[in-house]
């Protein structure tokens, strides 16, 4: 997702909402028949969605946090289990299931 400065996002939102209102007024005043009315209605919806998404992006522009740095090699990530892919690959799935059943008190007999 590309982030825009707030002023640019506001200008884009204003332009899209102005175009949506113009298409809506054209649709209501002119009242075309057939496919043209469907195209104008779809343009209203599309331009309204563009304006809404742009406004939401402008509001969230100041809330963006930089991604957290990964921990150095050999150190566990906070909240992690400290098990890497090699350890998981080496585990025997039957032994893991047996240990979890013993811990939980579940027996298959």
PEGIBEL-V284438 format. One record per pair of residues at least 24 apart in sequence whose ideal C-beta (glycine too) atoms are under 7 Angstrom apart, sorted by the first residue. I is the first residue (numbers start at 1). J is the second residue. Records with the same first field share a line. If there is no record, write none. Layout:
I->J / J
This chain:
3->61 / 64
4->57
6->58 / 61
9->54 / 57 / 58 / 61
10->58
12->54
13->51 / 54 / 55 / 58
16->47 / 50 / 51 / 54
17->51
19->47
20->44 / 47 / 48 / 51
23->47
